């Protein structure tokens, strides 16, 4: 049964196992077979979602390339084309393996005497609902399979005779699956960025003690390679680990059983098909992770902005004769598309998304600096905004500072400070924003009340004795909705490894100065290997969900759909994936 030298006791145990397995296979209950059918149906639906998710990333970059024109965007266009080339390579690698697995699935059905030439979508009596195409696997209805409990043909085609050293098409898929893992990692990690070149020659890691040991081996391989550790290490590690399976296991007292033998040995037809679909899900999940990471390296949108900063900032007070430095920039910028700044009739192209102006402070009460800042969109149209900045020269003056840049978020307690030097009281009045005192006497809470895109705050200095109030300035702010938070399953971030005992879901900002509370209203948890999901309310998993998690094996994909609400009372939806 397993090859190699065995003791008489091992041979007897092996023979008994074969007989028992054969007897069980002849009497596989309809409930168990239907469970495999349900698992396969959920897996196919999940695979379709993963295909669409990955293809959206490709479409975004394709649209960006089509709308990027002009010499001034040549650098941007070149970068987009490089990313697209990597995406196309990822897509082809994925499609080749998806279609290979589909061909084996069809062979299993055909050799089992099933009708697979007829294609009729959503027909309960038809097995084939849709043909596979590129990365999209064939859509099948296993409930229409007649020989659900057929096990000898899957065993013969996928394993042959030796579960330790399988020679069937299951071994072929295993080899190509591991080659896909290596080529995918190599495709994502190999590129040039300016004068720097990054590359990797992945090693085959198929033996590990546990997930901690696997992560250690993978990180050692990555850190000894010439990859971009800062930008790529985390995603490369996730992709590699999610595609890694233990090659050799001990099964029924038999050591060294190959993964193919463990998975397909005397497996009913529907179970074998479900296992192959699960492999396709692993491939498509890795494809989505890789394509999403590649897309994140370039920006998309009308102006291709990828950073958010203040419009202009600099010293509010200076001594006569001092040299001051102002940073002038757009509210958002793209490192591949620099703004043009004008000041005192001269213009220059900025760097790092901003133009730096240096000038001497004169005498008098105040100094007003002004000019324009311009940038082109992808169609070549110029967008120009005026800017001005006033410096009070050793005279009473007011400043308004918003630590989280010049933005007011709707439905959020924005913390602002006002200082009117030279006066013993500072008064702030909001336009499109309500103000109330916070716990700190120097700070106030600003709540947006306007439906427009901007709001402003007037600052006054007041003498408490004479009650004289002087307006010192008006400061404008952009009005935006709160960004989406990050999601956690216990301590694990989205895409990370979770414990089946963890019960708590969280949503919060990870790398942001914003301190907003988000509440999870309800959740739906599903495993790619389970027949149906579990649902519940709040952020605490039910006992049923915990039992479902305990059924999953290491490496199982866990999908959590959530509705959640923030302080702005906007109900948002989220689909987050984790790994057991």
Residue pairs with C-beta under 8 A, 6 or more apart in sequence:
1 14
1 15
1 17
1 18
1 162
1 163
1 254
2 14
2 162
2 163
2 164
2 254
2 256
2 257
2 261
3 162
3 164
3 165
4 164
4 256
6 14
10 253
10 254
13 252
13 253
14 252
14 254
17 252
21 265
21 266
22 266
25 149
25 151
25 266
25 268
26 149
28 148
28 149
28 268
33 148
33 149
33 268
33 270
34 143
35 531
36 142
36 148
36 268
36 270
36 271
36 273
36 274
37 142
37 143
37 145
37 148
37 270
37 274
38 531
38 532
39 274
39 529
39 530
39 531
40 140
40 142
40 270
40 273
40 274
40 277
41 142
42 526
42 528
42 530
42 531
42 532
42 533
43 274
43 277
43 278
43 280
43 281
43 528
43 529
44 137
44 139
44 140
44 277
46 281
46 526
46 528
46 557
46 559
47 136
47 137
47 277
47 280
47 281
47 284
48 136
48 139
50 281
50 284
50 285
50 287
50 288
51 135
51 136
51 284
53 288
53 292
54 91
54 94
54 135
54 284
54 287
54 288
54 291
54 292
55 135
57 87
57 288
57 291
57 292
57 294
57 295
58 84
58 87
58 88
58 91
58 291
60 295
60 300
61 80
61 83
61 84
61 87
61 294
61 295
61 298
61 300
62 84
63 300
64 80
64 298
64 300
64 304
64 378
65 77
65 80
65 81
65 84
67 378
67 379
68 76
68 77
68 80
68 304
68 378
69 77
69 378
69 379
69 380
70 376
70 380
72 337
72 376
72 380
73 336
73 337
73 376
73 378
75 336
76 298
76 304
76 334
76 336
76 337
79 297
79 298
79 336
80 298
82 191
83 294
83 295
83 297
83 298
86 187
86 188
86 191
86 294
87 291
87 294
87 295
89 187
90 184
90 187
90 188
90 287
90 290
90 291
90 294
91 134
91 135
91 287
91 291
93 180
93 183
93 184
93 187
94 135
94 180
94 184
94 283
94 284
94 286
94 287
95 134
95 135
96 180
97 176
97 177
97 180
97 280
97 283
98 132
98 134
98 135
98 136
98 137
98 280
98 283
98 284
99 132
99 134
100 173
100 176
101 137
101 173
101 276
101 279
101 280
101 283
102 132
102 137
102 138
102 280
104 157
104 158
104 169
104 173
104 276
105 138
105 140
105 273
105 276
105 277
106 116
106 138
107 157
107 169
108 153
108 154
108 157
108 158
108 269
108 272
108 273
109 116
109 127
109 145
109 269
109 273
110 116
111 153
111 157
112 145
112 147
112 150
112 153
112 154
112 269
113 146
113 147
114 127
114 145
114 146
114 147
115 126
115 127
116 127
116 128
117 128
118 126
118 127
118 128
119 126
119 128
119 129
119 130
119 131
120 126
120 128
120 129
121 129
121 130
121 139
122 129
123 129
123 141
123 144
124 141
124 143
124 144
125 144
126 141
126 144
127 140
127 141
127 142
127 144
127 145
128 138
128 139
128 140
128 141
129 139
129 140
129 141
130 136
130 138
130 139
131 138
132 138
135 284
135 287
137 277
137 280
140 273
142 148
142 270
142 273
142 274
145 269
145 270
147 269
148 268
148 269
148 270
149 268
149 269
149 270
150 268
150 269
151 266
151 267
151 268
151 269
153 269
154 264
154 267
154 268
154 269
154 272
155 264
155 265
155 266
155 267
156 168
157 168
157 169
157 170
158 166
158 168
158 169
158 170
158 260
158 264
158 272
159 166
159 168
159 170
159 260
159 261
159 264
159 265
160 166
160 167
160 168
161 167
162 261
163 251
163 254
163 257
163 258
163 260
163 261
163 262
163 265
164 254
164 256
164 257
164 258
164 261
165 258
166 174
166 258
166 260
166 261
166 264
168 260
170 260
170 263
170 264
171 258
171 260
173 260
173 276
173 279
174 258
174 259
174 260
177 243
177 279
177 282
177 283
178 204
178 206
180 243
180 283
181 202
181 239
181 240
181 243
181 244
181 286
182 202
182 204
184 239
184 243
184 286
184 287
184 290
185 200
185 202
185 236
185 239
185 240
186 199
186 200
186 201
186 202
187 290
188 232
188 235
188 236
188 239
188 290
188 293
188 294
189 198
189 199
189 200
189 225
189 227
189 228
189 232
189 236
190 198
190 199
190 200
191 197
191 198
192 198
193 228
196 228
197 226
198 226
198 227
198 228
198 232
199 225
199 226
199 227
200 222
200 225
200 226
200 227
200 236
201 225
202 221
202 240
203 221
205 214
205 217
205 218
205 221
205 240
205 244
206 244
206 245
206 246
206 247
207 246
207 247
207 248
208 214
208 217
208 244
208 246
210 554
211 241
211 497
211 554
214 241
214 244
215 237
215 241
218 237
218 240
218 241
218 244
219 233
219 237
222 229
222 233
222 236
222 237
222 240
223 229
223 233
227 233
227 236
231 297
232 293
235 289
235 290
235 293
238 289
238 495
238 496
238 579
239 286
239 289
239 290
241 555
241 579
242 282
242 285
242 286
242 289
242 555
242 557
242 579
243 282
243 283
243 286
244 555
245 259
245 555
246 259
247 258
247 259
248 255
248 256
248 257
248 258
248 259
249 257
249 259
249 262
250 256
250 257
251 257
251 261
251 262
257 265
263 275
264 272
264 275
267 275
278 528
278 529
281 528
281 557
282 557
285 557
285 577
289 495
298 306
299 305
299 306
299 334
302 377
302 378
303 332
303 334
303 337
303 375
303 377
303 378
303 383
304 334
304 336
304 337
304 378
305 330
305 332
305 333
305 334
306 332
306 333
306 334
306 335
307 332
307 333
307 334
307 335
307 353
308 331
308 332
308 405
308 407
309 329
309 330
309 331
309 332
309 333
309 353
309 354
309 405
310 327
310 329
310 331
310 405
310 406
311 328
311 329
311 330
311 331
311 373
311 385
311 387
311 406
312 326
312 327
312 328
312 329
312 387
312 388
312 389
313 326
313 327
314 324
314 325
314 326
314 327
314 389
314 391
315 324
315 325
315 391
316 391
316 392
316 397
316 399
317 391
317 392
317 393
317 394
317 397
317 421
318 324
318 361
318 367
318 391
318 393
319 361
319 393
319 394
320 361
320 362
320 363
320 393
320 394
321 360
321 361
322 360
322 361
323 358
323 359
323 360
323 361
324 358
324 359
324 360
324 361
324 391
325 356
325 357
325 358
326 356
326 357
326 358
326 359
326 369
326 389
327 354
327 356
328 341
328 343
328 350
328 354
328 355
328 356
328 357
328 371
328 373
328 387
329 339
329 350
329 353
329 354
329 355
329 373
330 339
330 353
330 373
330 375
330 385
331 406
331 478
333 339
333 353
333 354
333 375
334 353
335 352
335 353
337 375
337 376
338 349
338 350
338 351
338 353
338 375
339 349
339 350
339 353
339 354
339 355
339 373
339 374
339 375
340 347
340 348
340 349
340 350
340 355
340 373
340 374
340 375
341 347
341 348
341 349
341 350
341 355
341 357
341 371
341 372
341 373
341 374
342 371
342 372
342 373
342 374
343 357
343 369
343 370
343 371
344 371
348 355
349 355
350 356
355 373
357 369
357 371
359 369
361 367
361 391
361 393
362 393
363 393
364 393
365 392
365 393
365 395
366 390
366 391
366 392
366 393
366 395
366 397
367 390
367 391
367 393
368 388
368 389
368 390
368 391
369 388
369 389
369 390
369 391
370 386
370 387
370 388
370 389
371 386
371 387
371 388
372 384
372 385
372 386
372 387
373 384
373 385
373 387
374 382
374 383
374 384
374 385
375 382
375 383
376 382
376 383
377 383
390 473
392 472
395 422
396 420
396 421
396 422
396 423
396 461
396 470
396 472
397 420
397 421
397 422
397 472
397 473
398 418
398 419
398 420
398 421
398 426
398 459
398 460
398 461
398 472
398 473
399 418
399 419
399 459
399 473
400 416
400 417
400 418
400 428
400 457
400 459
400 473
400 475
401 416
401 417
402 408
402 414
402 415
402 416
402 477
403 415
403 513
404 414
404 415
404 513
404 514
406 475
406 476
406 477
406 478
407 477
407 478
407 479
407 480
408 414
408 433
408 446
408 448
408 455
408 477
408 478
408 479
408 480
409 448
409 479
409 480
409 481
409 482
409 514
409 516
409 568
410 448
410 479
410 480
410 481
410 482
410 568
411 447
411 448
411 481
411 482
411 566
411 567
411 568
411 569
411 570
412 447
412 448
412 482
412 514
412 516
412 567
412 568
413 445
413 446
413 447
413 567
414 433
414 445
414 446
414 447
414 448
415 438
415 443
415 444
415 445
415 446
416 428
416 435
416 443
416 444
416 445
416 446
416 457
417 442
417 443
417 444
418 426
418 427
418 428
418 442
418 444
418 457
418 459
419 426
419 442
420 426
420 427
420 459
420 460
420 461
420 462
420 472
421 461
422 461
423 461
423 462
423 463
423 470
424 462
424 463
424 464
425 461
425 462
425 463
425 464
426 459
426 460
426 461
426 462
427 459
427 460
427 461
427 462
427 469
428 435
428 444
428 457
428 458
428 459
428 460
429 435
429 457
429 458
429 460
430 446
430 449
430 455
430 456
430 457
430 458
431 450
431 455
431 456
431 457
431 458
431 474
432 448
432 449
432 450
432 452
432 454
432 455
432 456
432 479
433 446
433 447
433 448
433 449
433 450
433 455
433 456
433 457
433 477
434 446
434 447
434 449
435 444
435 445
435 446
435 457
436 444
436 445
436 447
437 444
437 445
438 444
438 445
446 457
448 455
448 479
449 455
450 479
452 479
453 478
453 479
454 476
454 477
454 478
454 479
455 476
455 477
455 479
456 474
456 475
456 476
456 477
457 474
457 475
457 477
458 471
458 473
458 474
458 475
459 471
459 472
459 473
459 474
459 475
460 469
460 470
460 471
460 472
461 469
461 470
461 472
462 468
462 469
462 470
481 568
481 570
482 514
482 516
482 566
482 567
482 568
482 570
483 509
483 512
483 514
484 572
484 574
485 507
485 508
485 509
485 510
485 516
485 518
485 566
486 493
486 494
486 507
486 508
486 509
486 510
487 493
487 494
487 505
487 506
487 507
487 560
487 562
487 574
487 576
488 494
488 505
488 506
488 507
488 508
489 496
489 498
489 502
489 504
489 505
489 506
489 558
489 560
489 576
489 578
490 498
490 499
490 502
490 503
490 504
490 506
492 498
492 502
492 578
493 510
494 576
494 577
494 578
495 577
495 578
495 579
496 578
496 579
497 578
497 579
497 580
498 549
498 558
498 578
498 579
498 580
500 546
500 549
500 550
500 552
500 580
501 546
501 549
501 550
502 541
502 549
503 540
503 541
503 545
503 546
504 539
504 540
504 541
505 520
505 523
505 539
505 540
505 541
505 560
505 562
506 520
506 539
507 518
507 520
507 562
507 564
507 574
508 517
508 518
509 515
509 516
516 566
516 567
517 566
517 567
518 564
518 565
518 566
519 539
519 564
519 565
519 566
520 538
520 539
520 562
520 563
520 564
521 537
521 538
521 562
521 563
521 564
521 565
521 571
522 535
522 536
522 537
522 538
522 562
522 563
523 535
523 536
523 537
523 538
523 539
523 541
523 560
523 561
523 562
524 533
524 534
524 535
524 560
524 561
524 562
525 533
525 534
525 535
525 536
525 541
525 545
525 548
525 549
525 558
525 559
525 560
526 532
526 533
526 534
526 558
526 559
526 560
526 561
527 548
527 549
527 551
527 552
527 556
527 557
527 558
527 559
527 580
528 556
528 557
528 559
529 551
529 552
529 553
529 556
530 548
530 551
530 552
533 548
534 541
534 542
534 544
534 545
534 548
536 542
536 545
541 549
549 558
549 580
552 558
552 580
553 580
554 580
555 579
555 580
556 579
556 580
557 577
557 578
557 579
558 577
558 578
558 579
558 580
559 575
559 576
559 577
560 575
560 576
560 577
560 578
561 573
561 574
561 575
562 573
562 574
562 575
562 576
563 571
563 572
563 573
563 574
564 571
564 572
564 574
565 571
565 572
566 572
